[in-house]
Amino acid sequence: MDRGTRQSGDGGWFVTLAVGVSLMKCLLIPTYHSTDFEVHRNWLAITHSLPVSRWYYEATSEWTLDYPPFFAWFEYGLSYVARLFDPEMLKVENLNYASQETILFQRLSVILTDLLFIYAAKQCCRSIDGKTDRRDVLERPTFILSVLLLWNFGLLIVDHIHFQYNGFLSGIMLLSVARLFQKRHLESAFLFAVLLNFKHIYLYIAPAYGIYLLRSYCFTANNADGSLKWRSFSILRLFSLAVIVLFVFTVSFGPFVYMGQLPQVLSRLFPFKRGLCHAYWAPNFWALYNAADKVLSIIGVKMHLLDPAAIRTGSMTGGLVQEFEHSILPSVTPLATLICTLLSILPSVLRLWMRPRGPAGFLRCLVLCALGSFMFGWHVHEKAILLAILPLSILAVSSAKDAGIFLILATTGHLSLFPLLFTAQELPLKILLMAIFTVFSVGSLKALFRKEGRLLGCMETLYLWGLVPLELLCEIIYPLTLWQQHLPFIPLMLTSVYCALGVGYSWIRLYASVFTDPAAAHKKRQ
């Protein structure tokens, strides 16, 4: 089969996958939606009904506008289509408004903007090494990657049930990554700068972009041993990058700087008073820290080492963590989380600077930056795990070691999202969707790397199987017990702590792989 014929066939199955997942999203329109639905409806109303000067001051609803300006303009553009469905949704005073027309519009807006994600997924598939594409279509890296991205379980439930717009934002990120693989550095820099001005959570991965572009684009040549040739540093290329980034940020924040509102905008983007953890503990280091503090306080009281009256209690005991002080362990400040985050990503960034290893090295650093920020960041949302899972999907079809890490991270990270869908009618749906995605991931990656041996060790496999009884306990058994009335936070804490072990282990394994010589490992296999 020649190259043209193969690409034509690939286009056929990719379109089938894209259409299939889009139809699946349409079937999810009537499902439960979270408070994020009202968040975005309120932002539609704010941007449509009020002048720009009041966007970041409006506080009628508790769900104030707290995304960067590009996302505000995105909502503004959507609002002109929204008024064709139901103008009532665009009134700021109509809090918690959710007519059938409003639901239909907001669901369709997510589905249609996901077209950008579909395009980005196609570009990522074109960017990976296609040397092994001469096998059955179901075992091709491009086919497997297409399913891992287009049918990603986390995106399906977070965007199309829980309700958010992660799809098109992830599309911009993946398109930017694809452009780096295609050596279109300036376009990649432009896309990432635009992404930062849509949602500032992507600051997590900014160090990977900054170091890689400076190292691999601004330096036009290296010495034979891979060290830098400072004489080859291009001021013109650095200037080009700076102009692009400054242009994007000027367009985004310029109007608010002109109106003297930059401090107000920044206070909305970085609300440090929200507390160490989100309402449901993200499965990270601080979940383990919180659980340890809780266990130590209980043991201290039981052993009469502590006075129960002296134990500091807070919303933590209800599973809804906002601002609180730990009972036994030192309380954590935003500065402490920032230091921990910087220390967690520093080795990967330094490694990228010293030995870039091309786009694949950049991608590993990107995932490590995302995971480091997820593990140690302040007020991390559980949904932020997708920031690491999606780009890791690209590495998973290129390396057996990365495939094993992906299986652990994706499985634990996706199951940690289960508490977002807490209504009974969504229980069978989320279990079925995750089971299908997980079975495909394991089966397809095992088939792809069958010559490499086992992707997971015995203890890793045992840990993943442990998610099954955990889910049975938290979703079915525990709600039937009397403990549910007195200790309702236990299922959330168990899920968060158990999944935090898997996420942390994946982070450590990925770090170990960064400091292993892939070329040497490849020669050894040969």
C-alpha positions in Angstrom: 0.0 0.0 0.0 1.5 3.3 -1.0 1.6 6.4 1.2 -1.3 8.2 -0.5 -3.6 5.2 -0.2 -2.7 4.7 3.4 -3.4 8.3 4.3 -6.7 8.1 2.5 -7.7 5.1 4.5 -6.5 6.8 7.7 -8.8 9.8 6.9 -11.7 7.4 6.7 -11.4 5.8 10.1 -10.5 9.2 11.7 -13.7 10.8 10.5 -15.6 7.8 11.7 -14.1 8.1 15.2 -14.7 11.9 15.2 -18.4 11.5 14.1 -19.0 8.7 16.5 -17.7 10.6 19.6 -19.7 13.7 18.5 -22.9 11.6 18.3 -22.1 10.2 21.8 -21.8 13.8 23.1 -25.2 14.6 21.7 -26.7 11.7 23.6 -25.3 13.2 26.8 -27.2 16.5 26.4 -30.0 15.5 28.9 -27.6 14.3 31.6 -26.8 16.0 34.9 -24.8 19.2 34.9 -22.9 20.8 37.7 -22.7 24.4 39.1 -20.2 25.1 36.3 -23.2 25.2 34.0 -24.5 28.2 35.9 -21.0 29.7 36.0 -20.8 29.9 32.2 -24.4 31.0 31.9 -23.6 33.9 34.2 -20.6 34.8 32.2 -22.7 34.8 29.1 -25.0 37.3 30.8 -22.2 39.5 32.2 -20.3 39.9 28.9 -23.5 40.4 26.9 -25.4 42.8 29.2 -22.6 44.9 30.7 -19.9 47.1 29.3 -16.4 45.8 29.3 -15.4 48.1 32.1 -17.7 46.2 34.5 -17.0 42.6 33.5 -14.4 41.9 36.2 -16.3 43.9 38.9 -19.8 42.3 38.5 -20.6 40.2 41.6 -24.4 39.7 41.6 -23.7 35.9 41.4 -21.1 34.2 43.5 -19.7 32.8 40.2 -17.8 35.9 39.2 -15.8 36.1 36.0 -12.3 34.7 36.9 -10.8 33.6 33.5 -8.5 35.7 31.4 -9.8 38.2 28.9 -9.8 36.0 25.8 -12.3 33.6 27.5 -14.5 36.6 28.4 -14.5 37.6 24.7 -15.3 34.0 23.8 -18.3 34.1 26.1 -19.3 37.5 24.6 -19.2 36.0 21.1 -21.3 33.0 22.2 -23.9 35.3 23.8 -25.0 36.6 20.4 -25.9 33.1 19.4 -27.4 32.3 22.8 -29.9 35.1 22.4 -31.4 33.3 19.4 -32.2 30.3 21.7 -33.4 32.1 24.8 -32.7 35.8 25.6 -33.6 35.2 29.3 -30.4 33.4 29.9 -28.5 36.7 29.2 -30.0 38.6 32.1 -27.5 38.9 35.0 -30.3 38.8 37.6 -31.7 35.4 36.4 -29.6 33.3 38.7 -29.6 29.6 38.3 -31.6 29.9 35.0 -31.7 26.7 33.1 -34.5 26.5 30.5 -34.4 23.6 28.0 -33.3 26.1 25.4 -30.4 27.2 27.6 -29.3 23.7 28.3 -29.5 22.8 24.6 -27.4 25.9 23.6 -24.7 25.4 26.2 -24.4 21.7 25.5 -24.2 22.4 21.7 -21.6 25.1 22.2 -19.3 22.7 23.9 -19.8 20.0 21.2 -19.2 22.5 18.3 -16.1 24.1 19.8 -14.7 20.6 20.2 -14.2 20.6 16.4 -10.9 22.4 17.2 -9.9 19.5 19.5 -10.7 17.1 16.7 -8.5 19.0 14.3 -5.7 19.2 16.8 -5.9 15.4 17.4 -5.5 14.8 13.7 -2.5 17.1 13.6 -0.9 15.2 16.6 -1.5 11.9 14.8 0.3 13.2 11.7 3.2 14.3 13.9 4.1 11.0 15.5 6.5 8.5 14.0 4.6 6.5 11.4 7.3 3.8 10.7 5.2 1.1 12.4 2.0 2.0 10.5 2.4 -1.1 8.3 0.3 -3.2 10.5 -3.3 -3.9 11.1 -5.2 -0.6 11.4 -6.3 -1.4 14.9 -2.7 -1.7 16.0 -1.4 1.5 14.3 0.0 4.1 16.6 -2.0 6.8 14.8 -5.3 4.9 15.3 -4.6 4.2 18.9 -3.7 7.8 19.6 -6.8 9.0 17.8 -9.0 6.9 20.2 -7.0 7.9 23.3 -7.6 11.6 22.4 -11.0 11.7 20.8 -12.6 9.3 23.2 -10.8 10.4 26.3 -13.0 9.4 29.2 -12.1 12.4 31.3 -13.0 15.0 28.7 -16.3 13.3 27.9 -17.6 13.4 31.5 -16.0 16.7 32.5 -17.2 18.7 29.5 -20.3 16.9 28.3 -21.8 15.8 31.6 -20.3 17.9 34.4 -20.0 20.8 31.9 -16.9 22.8 31.0 -15.0 23.9 27.9 -11.8 21.9 28.3 -12.1 20.4 24.8 -11.3 23.4 22.7 -8.7 24.6 25.2 -7.0 21.3 25.1 -7.3 21.5 21.3 -5.2 24.7 21.3 -2.6 23.0 23.6 -2.3 19.9 21.4 -2.2 21.9 18.2 0.6 23.9 19.7 2.4 20.7 20.6 1.9 19.4 17.1 3.4 22.5 15.6 6.5 22.0 17.6 6.8 18.5 16.3 6.4 20.0 12.8 9.2 22.6 13.6 6.7 25.5 13.3 8.1 27.1 16.4 6.6 30.6 16.0 3.2 29.3 15.3 3.4 27.1 18.4 4.5 30.1 20.6 1.6 32.1 19.3 -0.9 29.3 20.0 0.4 28.8 23.5 0.3 32.6 24.3 -3.3 32.6 23.1 -4.1 29.6 25.3 -2.7 31.3 28.4 -5.1 34.2 27.7 -8.0 31.8 27.6 -7.3 29.9 30.8 -4.4 30.7 33.1 -4.1 27.1 34.4 -1.8 26.5 31.5 0.8 28.5 33.3 1.6 25.1 34.8 3.3 24.1 31.6 4.7 27.4 30.6 8.3 26.6 31.9 8.5 23.7 29.4 7.5 26.0 26.5 9.9 28.8 27.5 12.9 26.6 28.0 12.4 24.5 24.9 11.8 27.4 22.6 14.8 29.3 23.9 17.0 26.2 23.7 15.9 24.6 20.5 14.8 27.6 18.4 16.9 30.5 19.5 20.1 28.4 19.4 20.6 27.4 15.7 23.4 24.9 16.3 25.0 22.7 19.0 28.5 21.3 19.5 29.2 17.6 18.7 28.7 16.6 22.3 25.3 18.4 22.5 26.5 21.4 24.4 25.5 24.9 23.4 27.3 27.0 20.8 26.7 30.5 22.2 27.9 32.0 19.0 24.9 30.4 17.3 22.4 32.2 19.6 19.9 34.2 17.4 18.8 37.5 18.8 16.4 37.9 15.8 14.7 34.6 16.7 14.4 35.7 20.4 13.0 39.0 19.3 10.5 37.3 17.1 9.3 35.1 20.0 9.1 38.1 22.3 7.1 40.2 19.8 4.6 37.4 19.3 4.0 36.8 23.1 3.9 40.6 23.8 1.4 41.1 21.0 -1.0 38.5 22.3 -0.8 39.7 25.9 -1.2 43.3 24.8 -4.4 42.5 22.8 -5.7 40.5 25.7 -4.9 42.7 28.7 -4.3 46.1 26.9 -7.9 47.4 27.3 -7.9 46.6 31.0 -4.5 48.3 31.5 -5.9 51.3 29.7 -8.9 51.4 32.0 -6.7 51.0 35.1 -8.3 47.6 36.0 -5.3 45.3 35.8 -5.1 44.8 39.6 -8.8 43.9 39.7 -8.4 41.4 36.8 -5.4 39.8 38.5 -7.2 39.5 41.8 -10.0 37.6 40.1 -7.5 35.3 38.3 -5.5 34.4 41.4 -7.9 34.2 44.4 -5.5 32.9 47.1 -8.2 33.1 49.7 -10.0 30.0 48.4 -7.8 27.7 50.5 -5.3 24.9 50.0 -7.7 22.4 48.5 -10.8 22.4 46.3 -14.1 21.2 47.5 -13.2 17.6 46.6 -9.6 16.9 47.4 -7.6 16.5 44.2 -5.6 13.3 44.3 -2.2 14.9 45.0 0.3 15.3 47.8 -1.9 17.6 49.9 -4.7 15.0 49.9 -2.2 12.6 51.6 -1.1 15.5 53.9 -4.7 16.2 54.9 -5.5 12.6 55.5 -2.3 12.1 57.6 -3.3 15.2 59.7 -6.8 13.7 60.2 -5.5 10.3 61.2 -2.9 11.7 63.6 -5.5 13.9 65.3 -7.8 10.9 65.7 -5.0 8.7 67.1 -3.9 11.5 69.4 -7.4 11.8 70.9 -7.9 8.0 71.2 -4.5 7.7 73.0 -5.3 10.7 75.3 -2.3 12.5 74.0 -4.4 15.4 72.8 -7.3 17.3 74.2 -10.3 17.0 71.9 -11.2 20.6 72.6 -7.8 21.7 71.3 -8.3 20.0 67.9 -8.9 22.5 65.2 -11.9 21.5 63.0 -13.0 23.0 59.8 -14.8 22.2 56.6 -12.2 19.6 56.0 -14.1 17.1 58.2 -17.1 17.4 55.8 -15.0 16.8 52.8 -15.5 20.4 51.6 -12.1 22.0 52.0 -11.8 25.7 51.8 -9.8 27.8 54.4 -8.7 25.8 57.4 -5.8 25.1 59.7 -4.4 21.6 60.1 -4.9 20.0 63.5 -1.5 18.4 64.0 0.7 19.0 61.0 1.9 22.6 60.1 -0.7 24.5 58.1 0.3 25.1 54.5 0.5 28.6 52.9 0.4 29.6 49.2 4.1 30.5 49.3 4.9 27.0 50.6 3.0 25.4 47.7 4.7 27.7 45.2 8.1 26.6 46.5 7.2 22.9 46.4 5.9 23.3 42.9 9.0 25.0 41.6 11.2 22.5 43.3 9.2 19.6 41.7 9.5 20.9 38.1 13.1 22.3 38.4 14.9 19.0 37.6 12.8 18.4 34.5 13.3 21.9 33.2 17.1 21.8 33.8 17.2 18.4 32.0 15.3 19.9 29.0 17.8 22.8 28.9 20.9 20.5 29.0 19.6 17.8 26.7 16.4 18.8 24.8 16.1 15.5 22.8 13.7 17.1 20.4 9.9 17.5 20.8 9.6 14.2 22.7 11.9 15.6 25.4 9.8 18.7 25.5 6.6 16.7 25.8 8.0 14.7 28.8 9.0 18.0 30.5 5.5 19.4 29.7 3.8 16.4 31.4 6.2 16.7 34.4 5.4 20.4 34.8 1.7 19.6 34.7 2.1 16.8 37.2 4.4 18.7 39.5 1.9 21.6 39.6 -1.0 19.2 40.1 0.8 17.4 43.0 1.9 20.5 44.9 -0.1 23.5 43.7 -2.5 25.7 45.7 -6.2 25.0 45.4 -5.8 22.4 42.6 -8.9 21.2 40.8 -9.2 17.5 40.3 -10.0 18.2 36.6 -6.4 19.5 36.1 -5.2 15.9 35.9 -6.3 16.0 32.2 -3.6 18.5 31.6 -1.1 15.7 32.0 -3.1 12.7 30.7 -3.8 14.2 27.2 -0.2 15.0 26.2 1.0 11.8 27.8 -1.3 10.0 25.3 1.1 11.0 22.5 4.1 9.5 24.4 2.2 6.4 25.2 2.1 5.2 21.5 5.8 5.9 21.1 7.4 4.1 24.0 6.5 1.0 26.0 7.8 2.6 29.2 5.6 5.7 28.6 2.7 3.4 27.8 2.9 1.7 31.2 3.0 5.1 32.9 0.0 6.3 30.9 -2.1 3.3 31.9 -1.5 4.0 35.6 -2.0 7.7 35.4 -5.0 7.6 33.1 -6.8 4.9 35.1 -6.2 6.5 38.5 -6.7 10.1 37.2 -9.9 9.2 35.5 -11.4 7.3 38.4 -10.6 10.3 40.6 -13.1 12.3 38.6 -15.9 9.9 39.5 -17.1 12.0 42.5 -17.9 14.9 40.1 -20.8 12.8 38.9 -22.5 11.9 42.1 -26.1 11.4 41.0 -27.4 7.8 40.8 -28.5 7.9 37.2 -25.0 8.7 36.0 -23.4 5.8 37.9 -23.9 3.1 35.3 -22.9 5.5 32.5 -19.6 6.7 34.0 -18.6 3.1 34.9 -19.4 1.8 31.4 -17.6 4.7 29.6 -14.5 4.3 31.8 -14.5 0.5 31.5 -14.6 0.8 27.6 -11.8 3.4 27.5 -9.6 1.5 30.0 -10.1 -1.9 28.3 -9.2 -0.3 24.9 -6.1 1.5 26.4 -4.7 -1.7 28.0 -5.5 -4.0 25.0 -4.3 -1.7 22.3 -1.1 -0.6 24.0 -0.2 -4.2 24.9 -0.7 -5.2 21.2 1.4 -2.3 20.0 4.3 -3.2 22.3 3.9 -6.9 22.5 7.6 -7.4 21.7 8.6 -5.2 24.6 7.2 -7.5 27.3 4.8 -6.5 30.1 3.8 -2.9 30.4 2.9 -3.2 34.0 4.5 -5.0 36.9 2.6 -7.3 39.3 2.3 -4.7 42.0 1.2 -2.0 39.5 -1.5 -4.3 38.1 -2.6 -5.2 41.6 -2.9 -1.6 42.5 -5.1 -0.8 39.5 -7.3 -3.8 40.2 -7.7 -2.3 43.7 -9.7 0.5 42.2 -12.6 -1.9 41.6 -13.3 -2.7 45.3 -12.6 0.9 46.1 -15.4 2.0 43.8 -17.8 -0.7 45.0 -17.2 0.5 48.6 -17.5 4.2 47.9 -20.4 4.1 45.4 -22.6 1.2 46.6 -21.7 -0.3 50.0 -20.8 2.7 52.1 -24.0 4.8 51.3 -26.0 1.9 52.7 -24.3 2.0 56.1 -25.0 4.1 59.1 -21.6 5.7 58.9 -22.8 7.6 55.8 -24.9 9.9 58.1 -22.0 10.6 60.6 -19.0 10.5 58.3 -20.1 11.4 54.8 -16.6 12.5 53.8 -15.1 9.0 54.0 -15.7 7.9 50.4 -14.3 11.2 49.0 -11.2 10.9 51.2 -10.6 7.2 50.4 -10.9 7.9 46.6 -8.6 10.9 46.8 -6.0 9.2 48.9 -5.9 6.0 46.9 -5.8 7.8 43.6 -3.1 10.2 44.9 -0.8 7.2 45.4 -1.2 6.2 41.7 -0.8 9.8 40.4 2.3 10.3 42.6 3.8 7.0 41.5 3.3 7.9 37.9 5.0 11.2 38.5 8.0 9.5 40.0 8.2 6.9 37.2 8.1 9.5 34.5 10.8 11.4 36.3 12.9 8.3 36.3 12.4 7.8 32.6 13.6 11.4 31.9 17.0 10.6 33.4 17.3 7.3 31.4 19.0 7.4 28.0 16.3 6.4 25.6 18.9 5.8 22.8 20.9 3.4 25.0 17.8 1.6 26.0 16.8 1.2 22.4 20.2 -0.2 21.5 20.0 -2.6 24.3 16.6 -4.0 23.1 18.1 -4.4 19.7 
